[in-house]
């Protein structure tokens, strides 16, 4: 978004502020809105020409009126408490289908459709009886109960581990989710390989881990993917992801916060009571004072700003592909309409053993032979992201998110690896289509296919995500440890707080770190 639509690139109006926020991503904007509404003077510094960070809507294809959620793309973890308290004009829309997973059984194309009245029948048709469906229902009733008890704690001071365990109040669920690798629960609960894989994918979004990783990294990822808004539902942002950050920027400015784009913070000096931020802007380098600094950036960026030793390197593990189609492709499985199959999450090469194989191949330094991925068609749920002419002609967007592609696989030759991975990923999709997806791609104003792919290295370059890691670093369980503070945003300096995705209970489009940093700053 152009700077003049978001805020001013001009110099800040004051020499000293109650709070300076480094980074105008959604968490920084949440913090700014809360602090300004509490009567504090607030300055947001954003190095790019517009706010939003990874939560933006853009028109990536030349001459095409389609606003895509270019990086972040679905909403689950944003508490309605934040939407309500900040009074932002933002809505999400439920998808009509949860997921569709194509498969071949006995050489015959089939699939698993989850969501709606036909779910039980779809399970039975795929697996031969009703046992997997009953197991599915029981398993997600359990995660639903956990979600109802854990999600509200995300905007409260961090509970102790035993306190959270008491709130969960289910020893079996606690053991499955918090103590033993999620692969154990998946294998004990489900028998069908495809069903197991669909369940496991929530543990692998942006997370490079095996189902049985002893670190439980996969468990932490799984937990955040099933607790959102106490339901685990992943919804489509109406108007695209940029609608959220635009609304947050409006709320922050309306409350009195100043937002300065093209202003990059390069250093923070603090004595624990007062801070000074060095800023590089079109007008040159200058400093601005602050009682408190909130950093909406990665822990690596925070360390660099403070001149400290950086934390262990982070590594992203995903491929992000954006496409615009003239029509949805036909499926080999004729029992499901493409408009239904693509309405939810469309899983590709995500059987349980396929995921394990892809992980082993990537861990050994090779691009997966059958890259797993999942696809989302936002325009089926929210056609407003398409210009009137495109929507009327049946155009659709597709967003693909690939798994098990760690940044290390791209360091030798990012361009070549990106091309090879994209080709292999689309080939896996085409195996379940009755026509190649390339035949359905729209063309931009220059006649080029409307498709773009982003590797972890591309995301690091575009957004300063460390190693391309969409969560800034490995996710953490949402309870206190010896290293955390009261809110999970505290640093070694009393007046410097981390309000980005790398905070405890960070990751995803949630606003939770921004809310919690604001609460910590206000002494609540």
C-alpha positions as CSV (number, residue, x, y, z in Angstrom):
1,X,0.0,0.0,0.0
2,X,1.4,3.5,-0.8
3,X,2.7,5.4,2.1
4,X,0.2,8.3,1.6
5,X,-2.7,5.8,2.2
6,X,-1.3,4.6,5.5
7,X,0.6,7.4,7.2
8,X,3.2,10.1,6.8
9,X,6.8,9.6,5.9
10,X,7.5,13.0,7.5
11,X,9.5,13.6,10.6
12,X,8.0,12.7,14.1
13,X,6.3,15.7,15.8
14,X,7.9,15.2,19.2
15,X,11.4,14.6,20.5
16,X,10.2,12.2,23.2
17,X,7.3,9.8,23.4
18,X,5.8,7.6,26.1
19,X,6.2,4.7,23.7
20,X,8.1,4.2,20.5
21,X,7.1,1.0,18.6
22,X,9.6,-0.4,16.2
23,X,7.8,-2.0,13.3
24,X,4.3,-1.4,11.9
25,X,3.1,-5.0,11.5
26,X,-0.2,-6.0,12.9
27,X,1.2,-6.6,16.4
28,X,2.8,-3.2,16.5
29,X,-0.4,-1.6,15.4
30,X,-2.4,-3.4,18.1
31,X,0.1,-2.2,20.8
32,X,0.0,1.3,19.4
33,X,-3.8,1.4,19.5
34,X,-4.0,0.1,23.1
35,X,-1.3,2.5,24.4
36,X,-2.7,5.5,22.5
37,X,-6.2,4.8,23.8
38,X,-4.7,4.7,27.3
39,X,-3.6,8.3,26.8
40,X,0.1,7.7,26.0
41,X,2.0,9.5,23.3
42,X,2.9,6.8,20.7
43,X,5.2,6.8,17.7
44,X,5.3,3.8,15.3
45,X,8.4,3.5,13.1
46,X,8.0,1.4,9.9
47,X,11.0,0.9,7.6
48,X,8.8,0.1,4.5
49,X,6.5,2.4,2.6
50,X,3.4,1.0,4.3
51,X,2.2,-0.7,7.4
52,X,1.1,-4.3,7.7
53,X,4.3,-6.4,7.6
54,X,3.3,-9.9,6.5
55,X,-0.4,-9.2,7.0
56,X,-1.0,-7.2,3.8
57,X,-3.1,-7.3,0.7
58,X,-1.4,-6.5,-2.6
59,X,-2.0,-6.7,-6.4
60,X,1.0,-8.9,-7.3
61,X,0.1,-9.4,-10.9
62,X,0.6,-6.4,-13.3
63,X,-2.6,-4.9,-14.5
64,X,-4.8,-7.3,-12.7
65,X,-7.4,-6.1,-10.2
66,X,-7.0,-8.9,-7.6
67,X,-6.0,-8.1,-4.1
68,X,-4.3,-11.2,-2.6
69,X,-3.3,-11.8,1.0
70,X,0.3,-12.1,-0.2
71,X,1.9,-13.6,2.8
72,X,-0.3,-14.3,5.8
73,X,-3.7,-15.6,4.6
74,X,-6.1,-17.0,7.2
75,X,-7.3,-15.9,10.6
76,X,-7.9,-18.1,13.7
77,X,-5.8,-16.7,16.6
78,X,-7.1,-13.1,16.6
79,X,-9.2,-12.8,19.8
80,X,-12.5,-11.1,19.4
81,X,-11.6,-9.3,22.6
82,X,-9.0,-7.3,20.6
83,X,-11.4,-6.6,17.8
84,X,-14.0,-5.5,20.2
85,X,-11.8,-3.4,22.6
86,X,-10.1,-1.5,19.7
87,X,-13.4,-1.1,17.9
88,X,-11.9,-2.1,14.5
89,X,-14.1,-2.6,11.4
90,X,-12.9,-6.1,10.5
91,X,-14.8,-9.3,9.9
92,X,-14.0,-12.9,8.9
93,X,-16.1,-15.3,7.0
94,X,-16.5,-19.0,7.7
95,X,-15.5,-21.5,4.9
96,X,-18.2,-23.8,3.9
97,X,-15.9,-26.8,3.9
98,X,-13.1,-27.6,6.3
99,X,-10.9,-29.6,4.0
100,X,-10.8,-31.9,1.0
101,X,-8.0,-34.4,0.4
102,X,-7.8,-36.3,-2.9
103,X,-6.5,-39.8,-3.0
104,X,-6.2,-42.9,-5.1
105,X,-7.7,-46.1,-3.7
106,X,-7.5,-49.2,-5.8
107,X,-6.4,-47.1,-8.8
108,X,-9.7,-45.1,-8.5
109,X,-9.7,-41.4,-7.7
110,X,-11.5,-40.5,-4.5
111,X,-11.0,-38.2,-1.6
112,X,-12.0,-37.2,1.9
113,X,-14.3,-34.2,2.3
114,X,-14.6,-32.8,5.8
115,X,-17.3,-30.3,6.6
116,X,-21.0,-30.3,6.1
117,X,-23.6,-33.1,6.2
118,X,-21.6,-35.5,4.0
119,X,-18.6,-35.9,6.3
120,X,-19.6,-39.2,7.8
121,X,-20.4,-40.6,4.4
122,X,-17.1,-39.4,3.0
123,X,-15.1,-41.1,5.8
124,X,-17.1,-44.3,5.2
125,X,-16.5,-44.2,1.4
126,X,-12.8,-43.7,1.9
127,X,-12.1,-46.1,4.8
128,X,-14.9,-48.7,4.4
129,X,-16.7,-48.2,7.7
130,X,-17.5,-45.6,10.3
131,X,-14.6,-46.2,12.8
132,X,-12.3,-43.4,11.5
133,X,-15.1,-40.9,11.5
134,X,-16.0,-41.8,15.1
135,X,-12.3,-41.5,16.1
136,X,-12.2,-38.1,14.3
137,X,-15.2,-36.8,16.1
138,X,-13.9,-37.9,19.5
139,X,-10.4,-36.5,18.9
140,X,-11.6,-33.1,17.9
141,X,-14.1,-32.9,20.7
142,X,-11.1,-33.3,22.9
143,X,-9.1,-30.5,21.2
144,X,-12.3,-28.4,21.3
145,X,-12.4,-28.7,25.1
146,X,-8.8,-27.8,25.3
147,X,-9.3,-24.8,23.1
148,X,-12.1,-23.5,25.2
149,X,-9.9,-23.6,28.3
150,X,-6.5,-22.5,26.8
151,X,-7.4,-19.8,24.3
152,X,-8.7,-17.3,26.8
153,X,-5.4,-17.4,28.6
154,X,-3.5,-16.0,25.6
155,X,-4.5,-12.5,26.6
156,X,-3.9,-13.0,30.3
157,X,-0.7,-13.0,32.3
158,X,1.2,-16.2,31.5
159,X,-0.1,-19.1,33.7
160,X,2.4,-21.4,35.3
161,X,2.6,-24.8,33.7
162,X,0.7,-26.6,36.5
163,X,-1.9,-23.8,36.5
164,X,-2.5,-24.3,32.8
165,X,-2.7,-28.1,33.3
166,X,-5.3,-27.6,36.0
167,X,-7.3,-25.4,33.6
168,X,-7.2,-28.1,30.9
169,X,-8.5,-30.5,33.5
170,X,-8.0,-33.6,31.3
171,X,-4.9,-35.7,32.0
172,X,-5.2,-37.7,28.8
173,X,-5.5,-34.6,26.6
174,X,-2.6,-32.9,28.5
175,X,-0.4,-35.9,28.0
176,X,-1.3,-36.1,24.2
177,X,-0.7,-32.5,23.5
178,X,1.9,-31.3,26.1
179,X,4.0,-34.3,27.1
180,X,4.4,-36.9,24.3
181,X,5.0,-36.5,20.6
182,X,1.7,-35.8,18.7
183,X,2.6,-38.7,16.5
184,X,1.8,-41.1,19.3
185,X,-1.8,-39.8,19.6
186,X,-2.3,-39.7,15.9
187,X,-1.2,-43.3,15.5
188,X,-3.1,-44.6,18.5
189,X,-6.3,-42.8,17.4
190,X,-6.4,-43.3,13.7
191,X,-5.7,-46.2,11.4
192,X,-6.0,-44.8,7.9
193,X,-2.8,-43.2,6.5
194,X,-4.6,-40.4,4.8
195,X,-6.7,-39.5,7.8
196,X,-3.5,-39.5,10.0
197,X,-1.8,-37.2,7.5
198,X,-4.7,-34.7,7.5
199,X,-4.6,-34.5,11.3
200,X,-0.8,-34.2,11.4
201,X,-0.6,-31.3,9.0
202,X,-1.7,-28.8,11.7
203,X,1.5,-29.7,13.5
204,X,3.7,-28.8,10.5
205,X,2.6,-25.4,9.2
206,X,5.8,-23.4,9.0
207,X,7.4,-26.0,11.3
208,X,10.1,-28.4,10.2
209,X,9.7,-31.4,12.5
210,X,8.8,-35.1,12.5
211,X,5.6,-36.5,14.1
212,X,7.8,-38.1,16.8
213,X,10.3,-35.2,17.3
214,X,11.3,-35.4,21.1
215,X,11.5,-31.6,21.2
216,X,7.7,-31.5,20.9
217,X,8.1,-28.6,18.4
218,X,5.3,-30.2,16.4
219,X,3.1,-30.3,19.4
220,X,3.4,-26.6,20.0
221,X,2.5,-25.9,16.4
222,X,-0.4,-28.3,16.6
223,X,-1.7,-26.6,19.7
224,X,-1.8,-23.2,18.2
225,X,-3.6,-24.5,15.2
226,X,-6.4,-26.1,17.1
227,X,-7.2,-23.6,19.8
228,X,-7.9,-20.4,17.8
229,X,-10.9,-18.5,19.2
230,X,-11.8,-21.5,21.3
231,X,-12.9,-23.4,18.2
232,X,-9.8,-24.0,16.0
233,X,-11.6,-22.7,13.0
234,X,-9.5,-20.9,10.3
235,X,-11.4,-18.2,8.7
236,X,-11.1,-15.9,5.6
237,X,-10.5,-12.2,6.3
238,X,-13.1,-10.2,4.5
239,X,-11.4,-7.8,2.1
240,X,-8.1,-9.7,2.4
241,X,-5.5,-9.6,5.2
242,X,-4.8,-6.0,4.5
243,X,-8.3,-5.1,5.7
244,X,-7.2,-6.1,9.2
245,X,-4.0,-4.0,9.2
246,X,-5.6,-1.1,7.6
247,X,-8.3,-1.1,10.3
248,X,-5.7,-1.4,13.0
249,X,-3.7,1.5,11.6
250,X,-6.9,3.5,11.5
251,X,-7.6,2.7,15.1
252,X,-4.1,3.6,16.2
253,X,-4.2,6.9,14.4
254,X,-7.7,7.7,15.6
255,X,-6.5,7.2,19.2
256,X,-3.6,9.7,18.6
257,X,-0.7,7.5,17.6
258,X,1.7,8.8,15.0
259,X,2.8,6.3,12.3
260,X,5.9,7.1,10.3
261,X,6.7,5.0,7.3
262,X,10.1,4.9,5.6
263,X,11.6,5.3,9.1
264,X,13.9,2.4,10.0
265,X,15.1,2.0,13.6
266,X,18.8,1.2,13.6
267,X,19.7,1.2,17.3
268,X,18.2,1.3,20.7
269,X,20.1,2.6,23.7
270,X,18.5,2.3,27.2
271,X,19.4,2.6,30.9
272,X,16.2,0.7,31.8
273,X,14.3,3.9,32.5
274,X,14.8,6.1,29.4
275,X,15.6,5.0,25.9
276,X,16.9,6.6,22.7
277,X,16.1,5.2,19.3
278,X,18.3,6.0,16.3
279,X,16.2,6.3,13.1
280,X,17.1,6.4,9.4
281,X,14.6,8.2,7.3
282,X,14.4,10.1,4.0
283,X,15.3,13.2,6.0
284,X,18.5,11.6,7.3
285,X,19.5,10.0,10.6
286,X,18.1,11.3,13.8
287,X,17.2,10.1,17.3
288,X,13.9,10.1,19.2
289,X,13.5,9.6,22.9
290,X,11.1,7.2,24.7
291,X,10.1,6.1,28.1
292,X,9.5,2.7,26.6
293,X,10.3,0.9,23.4
294,X,8.2,-2.0,22.0
295,X,9.9,-4.0,19.2
296,X,7.6,-5.5,16.6
297,X,10.4,-7.5,15.0
298,X,12.2,-10.8,15.5
299,X,14.4,-11.6,18.5
300,X,17.4,-11.5,16.1
301,X,16.4,-7.9,15.1
302,X,15.9,-7.0,18.7
303,X,19.4,-8.2,19.6
304,X,20.9,-6.3,16.7
305,X,19.1,-3.1,17.7
306,X,20.5,-3.4,21.3
307,X,24.0,-4.5,20.1
308,X,23.6,-7.8,21.9
309,X,24.6,-11.4,21.0
310,X,21.8,-12.8,18.7
311,X,19.8,-15.8,19.7
312,X,20.2,-19.1,17.8
313,X,19.4,-18.8,14.1
314,X,15.8,-19.4,13.0
315,X,14.9,-21.4,9.9
316,X,11.7,-21.2,8.0
317,X,10.4,-24.3,6.2
318,X,7.7,-23.4,3.7
319,X,6.9,-22.5,0.1
320,X,4.3,-19.8,-0.5
321,X,2.6,-19.7,-3.9
322,X,0.0,-17.2,-5.0
323,X,-2.0,-17.8,-8.2
324,X,-4.9,-16.3,-10.1
325,X,-7.0,-18.6,-12.2
326,X,-9.5,-18.0,-15.0
327,X,-11.5,-20.9,-13.5
328,X,-11.1,-23.7,-11.0
329,X,-9.6,-26.9,-12.5
330,X,-11.6,-30.0,-13.0
331,X,-10.9,-32.9,-10.6
332,X,-10.3,-36.5,-11.4
333,X,-12.6,-37.3,-8.4
334,X,-15.9,-36.6,-10.1
335,X,-17.9,-37.1,-6.9
336,X,-17.0,-33.6,-5.6
337,X,-17.4,-30.3,-7.4
338,X,-14.2,-28.2,-7.6
339,X,-16.1,-25.3,-5.9
340,X,-16.7,-27.5,-2.9
341,X,-13.3,-29.2,-2.9
342,X,-11.4,-25.9,-3.0
343,X,-13.7,-24.1,-0.5
344,X,-11.7,-25.4,2.4
345,X,-8.1,-26.6,2.8
346,X,-7.1,-28.8,-0.2
347,X,-4.4,-31.2,0.9
348,X,-1.8,-32.5,-1.5
349,X,0.7,-35.3,-0.8
350,X,-0.1,-35.1,2.9
351,X,-0.6,-38.7,3.7
352,X,1.1,-39.7,7.0
353,X,3.9,-41.7,5.3
354,X,4.3,-39.1,2.6
355,X,4.9,-36.4,5.3
356,X,7.4,-38.6,7.0
357,X,9.2,-39.3,3.7
358,X,9.3,-35.6,2.8
359,X,10.7,-34.8,6.2
360,X,13.5,-37.4,5.9
361,X,14.4,-36.2,2.4
362,X,14.6,-32.6,3.4
363,X,16.5,-33.4,6.6
364,X,19.0,-35.2,4.4
365,X,19.5,-32.0,2.3
366,X,17.2,-32.8,-0.6
367,X,14.0,-31.2,-2.0
368,X,11.1,-33.6,-1.2
369,X,10.3,-35.8,-4.2
370,X,6.6,-35.4,-3.5
371,X,6.4,-32.0,-1.8
372,X,3.4,-31.8,0.6
373,X,1.3,-28.7,0.4
374,X,-2.2,-27.3,1.1
375,X,-4.2,-24.9,-1.0
376,X,-6.8,-22.3,-0.2
377,X,-9.2,-20.5,-2.5
378,X,-10.1,-17.3,-0.7
379,X,-12.2,-15.9,-3.5
380,X,-14.8,-18.7,-3.1
381,X,-15.5,-17.4,0.4
382,X,-14.8,-13.7,-0.2
383,X,-15.2,-12.6,-3.8
384,X,-14.7,-9.0,-2.8
385,X,-10.9,-9.4,-3.3
386,X,-11.5,-9.7,-7.0
387,X,-12.4,-6.7,-9.2
388,X,-16.0,-6.8,-10.5
389,X,-14.9,-7.9,-14.0
390,X,-12.9,-10.8,-12.7
391,X,-15.5,-12.1,-10.4
392,X,-18.2,-11.9,-13.1
393,X,-16.0,-14.0,-15.4
394,X,-15.4,-16.7,-12.8
395,X,-11.8,-15.9,-11.9
396,X,-10.5,-17.4,-8.6
397,X,-7.5,-17.0,-6.4
398,X,-5.4,-19.9,-5.1
399,X,-2.9,-19.8,-2.3
400,X,-0.6,-22.7,-1.8
401,X,1.5,-23.3,1.3
402,X,4.2,-26.0,1.0
403,X,5.6,-28.0,4.0
404,X,9.0,-29.5,4.7
405,X,11.1,-27.1,2.7
406,X,13.7,-25.7,5.1
407,X,15.7,-22.6,4.2
408,X,18.9,-24.7,4.0
409,X,17.6,-26.3,0.8
410,X,17.7,-22.9,-1.0
411,X,21.0,-21.4,0.1
412,X,23.2,-22.8,-2.7
413,X,20.9,-21.5,-5.5
414,X,17.6,-20.0,-4.4
415,X,16.3,-19.4,-8.0
416,X,17.0,-22.9,-9.2
417,X,15.6,-24.6,-6.1
418,X,12.5,-22.4,-6.1
419,X,11.8,-23.4,-9.7
420,X,12.4,-27.1,-9.1
421,X,10.3,-27.1,-6.0
422,X,7.4,-25.2,-7.7
423,X,7.4,-27.6,-10.6
424,X,7.4,-30.7,-8.3
425,X,4.7,-29.2,-6.1
426,X,2.4,-28.4,-9.1
427,X,3.0,-31.8,-10.5
428,X,1.6,-33.3,-7.2
429,X,-1.4,-31.2,-7.6
430,X,-1.9,-32.0,-11.3
431,X,-1.9,-35.7,-10.4
432,X,-5.3,-35.2,-8.9
433,X,-6.7,-32.9,-11.6
434,X,-8.4,-33.6,-14.9
435,X,-6.4,-30.8,-16.5
436,X,-3.1,-29.1,-15.6
437,X,-3.5,-26.2,-13.2
438,X,-1.2,-24.2,-15.6
439,X,-4.0,-24.3,-18.2
440,X,-6.2,-22.4,-15.8
441,X,-3.8,-19.6,-14.9
442,X,-4.8,-16.1,-15.8
443,X,-2.3,-13.9,-17.7
444,X,-1.2,-10.5,-16.5
445,X,-1.0,-7.3,-18.6
446,X,2.2,-8.5,-20.1
447,X,0.9,-11.9,-21.0
448,X,2.7,-13.7,-18.1
449,X,1.1,-16.4,-16.1
450,X,-0.3,-15.1,-12.8
451,X,1.8,-17.2,-10.4
452,X,4.5,-16.2,-7.9
453,X,6.4,-18.4,-5.4
454,X,8.2,-17.4,-2.2
455,X,10.9,-19.5,-0.5
456,X,12.1,-18.9,3.0
457,X,15.0,-16.9,1.6
458,X,12.6,-14.7,-0.3
459,X,10.6,-14.0,2.8
460,X,13.7,-13.2,4.7
461,X,14.6,-10.7,2.0
462,X,11.1,-9.2,1.6
463,X,10.0,-9.0,5.3
464,X,13.2,-9.5,7.4
465,X,11.8,-12.8,8.7
466,X,14.9,-14.6,10.2
467,X,15.6,-17.5,8.0
468,X,12.2,-17.0,6.4
469,X,10.6,-18.3,9.6
470,X,7.0,-17.2,9.7
471,X,6.8,-17.4,13.5
472,X,10.2,-15.6,13.9
473,X,11.4,-18.6,15.9
474,X,10.2,-21.9,17.2
475,X,6.8,-21.6,18.9
476,X,6.6,-22.0,22.7
477,X,4.0,-23.6,24.9
478,X,1.7,-20.9,26.3
479,X,2.9,-21.1,29.9
480,X,5.5,-19.5,32.0
481,X,9.1,-20.8,32.4
482,X,12.2,-19.5,34.2
483,X,13.0,-17.4,31.1
484,X,9.6,-15.7,30.7
485,X,8.2,-12.6,32.4
486,X,4.7,-11.9,33.5
487,X,3.4,-11.5,30.0
488,X,6.0,-13.3,27.9
489,X,7.1,-10.1,26.2
490,X,9.7,-8.9,28.6
491,X,13.5,-8.5,27.8
492,X,16.6,-8.0,29.8
493,X,15.8,-4.3,29.8
494,X,12.8,-3.1,31.9
495,X,11.6,-0.6,29.4
496,X,12.2,-2.6,26.2
497,X,9.5,-5.1,25.3
498,X,9.2,-7.6,22.4
499,X,5.8,-7.4,20.7
500,X,6.4,-9.5,17.6
501,X,5.7,-13.1,16.7
502,X,8.8,-14.2,18.6
503,X,7.2,-13.4,22.0
504,X,5.8,-16.2,24.1
505,X,2.3,-16.9,22.6
506,X,3.4,-15.3,19.3
507,X,3.0,-16.6,15.8
508,X,0.2,-16.3,13.4
509,X,-2.0,-13.3,12.8
510,X,-3.2,-12.9,16.4
511,X,-2.4,-9.4,17.8
512,X,-1.7,-11.3,21.0
513,X,1.9,-10.2,21.4
514,X,0.9,-6.6,20.7
515,X,-1.9,-6.8,23.3
516,X,0.3,-8.4,25.9
517,X,3.2,-5.9,25.3
518,X,0.7,-3.0,25.7
519,X,-0.6,-4.6,29.0
520,X,2.9,-5.0,30.3
521,X,3.8,-1.4,29.3
522,X,0.7,-0.2,31.2
523,X,1.7,-2.3,34.3
524,X,-1.4,-4.5,34.2
